[in-house]
Amino acid sequence: MDEFFKIKSEVNAALCDSVDTRTVVEKIRELIGLGNAYIVEMERQGTIPNCLLLRNIAAYMTWLLKIFGAIPQNIEIGFPIESSSTSCLRGASTSAEAVLMPYLLALADFREKVRNIAREHKIVGILQECDRLRDEVLPELGVRLEDRSSQTCVKLVDRETLLREQQQKKALDAAKQLEKERKQKEKEEKEAAKRIPPWEMFKRGDDATKYSKYDEKGIPTHGADGEEISKKQRKKLEKLYETQQKNYEQAIASLENGCLPEDGSPVH
């Protein structure tokens, strides 16, 4: 509250200083940050925010925007919402928010109670419908519903903005899912590679076409062209063999201890 009054005083000084617009805009930005930080802190504490304080901050910022002609004079709080569902309110003395918010808050409260009952009784279908209402139905009507720990937050937002955010979220979720699948596949391939017996590792996949002869352990002695492998290459292959032998022994030990690989496939 003290910080709010301090910013108001600084704004007043800026307005009196030949209408210092730059400073006023900066103070509006500070007010937005102040309000958001307060909401986050109250949510962290599990406490309901002081709605009167938040309303006063919003009303003050709206008043400033009216002074600079950024929004119509008949708007009570915030920017006007123009959509097919609210255009009939244009020019009316009552804002769209004042008309719609009581109904939206009642809907949000009802949805929250339904969600709590569905969670208690583990009714997945109802929970999915509650999510669909939040994620698909209401954004089409220009309404943002935010589930928070203390209470559900309802906001009137431009429909196009919400739909754009929705598409961005879907794209982000799809990218995360692809990355998750890629990592899972990579992990499974590594686990499968560990279960290959070391005496077979050079006889599978691409390696099978590189060599023509092997010793008693299965380590290559001759390349595909029939030429004997160099000592340097032989040492490199022996190190790979030893590493695979350790991995294979660990896989066998896991099987003997009753621990199957994550994908459930047996050790060869």
C-alpha positions as CSV (number, residue, x, y, z in Angstrom):
1,M,0.0,0.0,0.0
2,D,2.8,2.4,0.9
3,E,4.5,1.7,-2.4
4,F,1.3,2.4,-4.3
5,F,1.0,5.8,-2.6
6,K,4.6,6.5,-3.4
7,I,4.2,5.8,-7.1
8,K,1.0,7.9,-7.2
9,S,3.0,10.8,-5.7
10,E,5.7,10.4,-8.3
11,V,3.1,10.3,-11.1
12,N,1.5,13.5,-9.8
13,A,4.9,15.2,-9.8
14,A,5.6,14.0,-13.4
15,L,2.2,15.3,-14.6
16,C,3.0,18.7,-13.0
17,D,6.4,18.7,-14.7
18,S,5.2,19.8,-18.1
19,V,3.3,16.5,-18.4
20,D,6.3,14.2,-18.3
21,T,4.7,11.3,-20.3
22,R,7.8,9.1,-20.3
23,T,7.9,9.0,-16.5
24,V,4.2,8.4,-16.2
25,V,4.4,5.4,-18.6
26,E,7.3,4.0,-16.6
27,K,5.3,4.4,-13.3
28,I,2.4,2.6,-14.9
29,R,4.7,-0.2,-15.7
30,E,5.9,-0.2,-12.1
31,L,2.3,-0.4,-10.9
32,I,1.6,-3.4,-13.1
33,G,4.7,-5.2,-11.7
34,L,3.7,-4.2,-8.1
35,G,0.2,-5.7,-8.6
36,N,1.5,-8.9,-10.2
37,A,4.1,-9.4,-7.5
38,Y,1.5,-8.9,-4.8
39,I,-0.8,-11.5,-6.3
40,V,2.0,-14.0,-6.6
41,E,3.1,-13.4,-3.0
42,M,-0.5,-13.9,-1.7
43,E,-0.8,-17.0,-3.8
44,R,2.4,-18.4,-2.4
45,Q,1.1,-17.8,1.1
46,G,-2.3,-19.3,0.3
47,T,-4.0,-16.0,1.2
48,I,-6.7,-14.2,-0.7
49,P,-5.3,-10.9,-2.0
50,N,-6.8,-7.5,-1.0
51,C,-9.3,-7.1,-3.8
52,L,-9.9,-3.4,-2.9
53,L,-6.2,-2.6,-3.2
54,L,-6.0,-4.3,-6.6
55,R,-9.1,-2.6,-7.8
56,N,-7.7,0.8,-6.7
57,I,-4.5,0.1,-8.6
58,A,-6.4,-0.9,-11.7
59,A,-8.8,2.1,-11.4
60,Y,-5.8,4.5,-11.0
61,M,-4.0,3.1,-14.1
62,T,-7.3,3.4,-16.0
63,W,-7.7,7.0,-15.0
64,L,-4.2,7.7,-16.2
65,L,-4.9,6.1,-19.6
66,K,-8.0,8.2,-19.9
67,I,-6.0,11.4,-19.3
68,F,-3.8,10.5,-22.2
69,G,-6.7,9.6,-24.4
70,A,-5.7,5.9,-24.7
71,I,-9.1,4.6,-23.8
72,P,-12.7,6.0,-23.8
73,Q,-13.9,8.0,-20.8
74,N,-16.9,5.6,-20.2
75,I,-14.6,2.7,-19.4
76,E,-14.6,1.9,-15.7
77,I,-11.5,-0.3,-15.4
78,G,-9.0,-1.5,-18.1
79,F,-9.1,-1.4,-21.9
80,P,-12.4,-1.9,-23.7
81,I,-13.2,-5.4,-25.0
82,E,-14.5,-5.4,-28.5
83,S,-16.0,-8.6,-29.8
84,S,-19.2,-9.9,-31.4
85,S,-20.4,-10.8,-27.9
86,T,-19.8,-7.4,-26.4
87,S,-20.2,-4.9,-29.2
88,C,-23.8,-4.4,-28.2
89,L,-22.4,-2.7,-25.1
90,R,-20.5,-0.1,-27.0
91,G,-21.5,3.4,-26.0
92,A,-23.4,2.1,-23.0
93,S,-22.7,3.7,-19.6
94,T,-22.1,0.2,-18.1
95,S,-18.8,-1.6,-19.2
96,A,-18.8,-5.1,-20.5
97,E,-16.8,-6.2,-17.5
98,A,-19.4,-4.8,-15.1
99,V,-22.2,-6.7,-16.9
100,L,-20.4,-10.0,-17.6
101,M,-18.1,-10.5,-14.5
102,P,-20.8,-11.5,-12.0
103,Y,-21.9,-14.3,-14.3
104,L,-18.4,-15.4,-15.1
105,L,-17.4,-15.4,-11.4
106,A,-20.5,-17.5,-10.6
107,L,-19.5,-19.9,-13.4
108,A,-15.9,-20.1,-12.1
109,D,-17.1,-20.8,-8.6
110,F,-19.4,-23.5,-9.8
111,R,-16.6,-25.1,-11.9
112,E,-14.2,-25.0,-9.0
113,K,-16.7,-26.9,-6.8
114,V,-17.4,-29.4,-9.5
115,R,-13.6,-30.0,-10.0
116,N,-13.2,-30.5,-6.2
117,I,-15.9,-33.2,-6.2
118,A,-14.6,-34.8,-9.3
119,R,-11.1,-35.0,-7.8
120,E,-12.4,-36.4,-4.6
121,H,-14.3,-39.2,-6.4
122,K,-11.7,-39.5,-9.2
123,I,-14.1,-38.8,-12.0
124,V,-11.7,-38.2,-14.9
125,G,-14.4,-37.4,-17.5
126,I,-15.7,-34.4,-15.5
127,L,-12.2,-33.1,-14.8
128,Q,-11.5,-33.2,-18.6
129,E,-14.7,-31.3,-19.3
130,C,-13.7,-28.6,-16.7
131,D,-10.3,-28.3,-18.5
132,R,-12.0,-28.1,-21.9
133,L,-14.2,-25.2,-20.6
134,R,-11.1,-23.3,-19.5
135,D,-8.9,-24.2,-22.5
136,E,-11.3,-24.2,-25.5
137,V,-14.8,-22.9,-24.8
138,L,-14.2,-19.7,-22.8
139,P,-11.2,-18.4,-24.9
140,E,-13.5,-18.4,-27.9
141,L,-15.7,-16.0,-25.9
142,G,-12.8,-13.8,-24.9
143,V,-12.6,-15.1,-21.3
144,R,-9.4,-16.3,-19.6
145,L,-9.8,-18.6,-16.7
146,E,-6.6,-19.1,-14.5
147,D,-6.6,-21.9,-11.9
148,R,-4.7,-20.8,-8.9
149,S,-4.1,-22.4,-5.5
150,S,-6.3,-20.0,-3.6
151,Q,-9.0,-19.2,-6.1
152,T,-9.8,-19.1,-9.8
153,C,-9.0,-15.9,-11.6
154,V,-11.3,-14.6,-14.3
155,K,-10.3,-12.0,-16.9
156,L,-11.9,-10.5,-20.0
157,V,-9.3,-10.6,-22.8
158,D,-9.4,-9.9,-26.5
159,R,-10.5,-13.2,-28.2
160,E,-7.8,-13.0,-30.9
161,T,-5.2,-12.7,-28.2
162,L,-6.4,-15.7,-26.4
163,L,-6.6,-17.8,-29.5
164,R,-3.1,-16.8,-30.5
165,E,-1.8,-17.8,-27.0
166,Q,-3.7,-21.0,-27.3
167,Q,-2.0,-21.9,-30.6
168,Q,1.4,-21.0,-29.1
169,K,0.8,-23.2,-26.1
170,K,-0.2,-26.1,-28.4
171,A,2.9,-25.7,-30.5
172,L,5.0,-25.6,-27.3
173,D,3.4,-28.7,-25.9
174,A,3.8,-30.5,-29.2
175,A,7.5,-29.6,-29.2
176,K,7.9,-30.8,-25.6
177,Q,6.2,-34.1,-26.5
178,L,8.5,-34.6,-29.5
179,E,11.5,-33.9,-27.4
180,K,10.3,-36.3,-24.6
181,E,9.7,-39.0,-27.2
182,R,13.1,-38.5,-28.7
183,K,14.8,-38.8,-25.3
184,Q,12.8,-41.9,-24.5
185,K,13.7,-43.5,-27.8
186,E,17.4,-42.6,-27.3
187,K,17.3,-44.1,-23.8
188,E,15.7,-47.3,-25.0
189,E,18.2,-47.6,-27.8
190,K,21.1,-47.2,-25.3
191,E,19.6,-49.8,-23.0
192,A,19.1,-52.2,-25.9
193,A,22.7,-51.7,-27.0
194,K,23.9,-52.7,-23.5
195,R,22.1,-56.0,-23.8
196,I,24.0,-57.0,-26.9
197,P,26.6,-59.7,-26.1
198,P,30.1,-58.3,-26.6
199,W,31.0,-61.3,-28.9
200,E,28.2,-60.2,-31.2
201,M,28.6,-56.4,-31.2
202,F,30.8,-56.2,-34.2
203,K,28.6,-58.6,-36.2
204,R,25.5,-56.4,-36.1
205,G,24.2,-53.3,-37.8
206,D,26.7,-51.2,-39.8
207,D,29.7,-53.0,-38.2
208,A,28.7,-56.3,-39.9
209,T,29.7,-54.8,-43.3
210,K,33.1,-53.5,-42.0
211,Y,34.8,-56.8,-41.1
212,S,35.3,-60.2,-42.6
213,K,37.1,-62.2,-39.9
214,Y,37.0,-62.3,-36.0
215,D,39.0,-63.9,-33.2
216,E,37.6,-66.3,-30.6
217,K,36.2,-63.4,-28.6
218,G,34.4,-61.9,-31.6
219,I,36.8,-59.0,-32.0
220,P,37.5,-58.2,-35.7
221,T,40.9,-59.2,-37.1
222,H,40.3,-58.4,-40.8
223,G,38.4,-55.6,-42.6
224,A,35.8,-56.1,-45.3
225,D,38.5,-56.0,-47.9
226,G,40.4,-58.9,-46.3
227,E,43.2,-56.8,-45.0
228,E,44.4,-57.4,-41.5
229,I,43.4,-54.7,-39.0
230,S,46.2,-52.5,-37.7
231,K,47.5,-52.6,-34.1
232,K,46.1,-49.2,-33.4
233,Q,42.7,-50.1,-34.7
234,R,42.9,-53.4,-32.8
235,K,43.4,-51.6,-29.5
236,K,40.5,-49.3,-30.2
237,L,38.2,-52.3,-30.9
238,E,39.4,-54.1,-27.7
239,K,38.5,-51.0,-25.6
240,L,35.0,-51.0,-27.2
241,Y,34.7,-54.7,-26.5
242,E,35.7,-54.2,-22.8
243,T,33.2,-51.4,-22.4
244,Q,30.4,-53.5,-24.0
245,Q,31.4,-56.5,-21.8
246,K,30.9,-54.4,-18.6
247,N,27.6,-53.1,-19.9
248,Y,26.4,-56.6,-20.7
249,E,27.4,-58.0,-17.4
250,Q,25.5,-55.2,-15.6
251,A,22.4,-56.1,-17.8
252,I,22.8,-59.7,-16.8
253,A,23.1,-58.8,-13.1
254,S,20.0,-56.7,-13.3
255,L,18.1,-59.6,-14.8
256,E,19.3,-62.0,-12.1
257,N,18.2,-59.5,-9.5
258,G,14.7,-59.5,-11.0
259,C,15.1,-56.0,-12.6
260,L,14.0,-56.1,-16.2
261,P,14.9,-53.2,-18.5
262,E,12.4,-50.3,-18.5
263,D,10.9,-51.4,-21.9
264,G,10.3,-54.9,-20.5
265,S,12.5,-56.7,-23.1
266,P,14.6,-59.6,-22.0
267,V,18.4,-59.7,-22.0
268,H,19.8,-61.7,-24.9
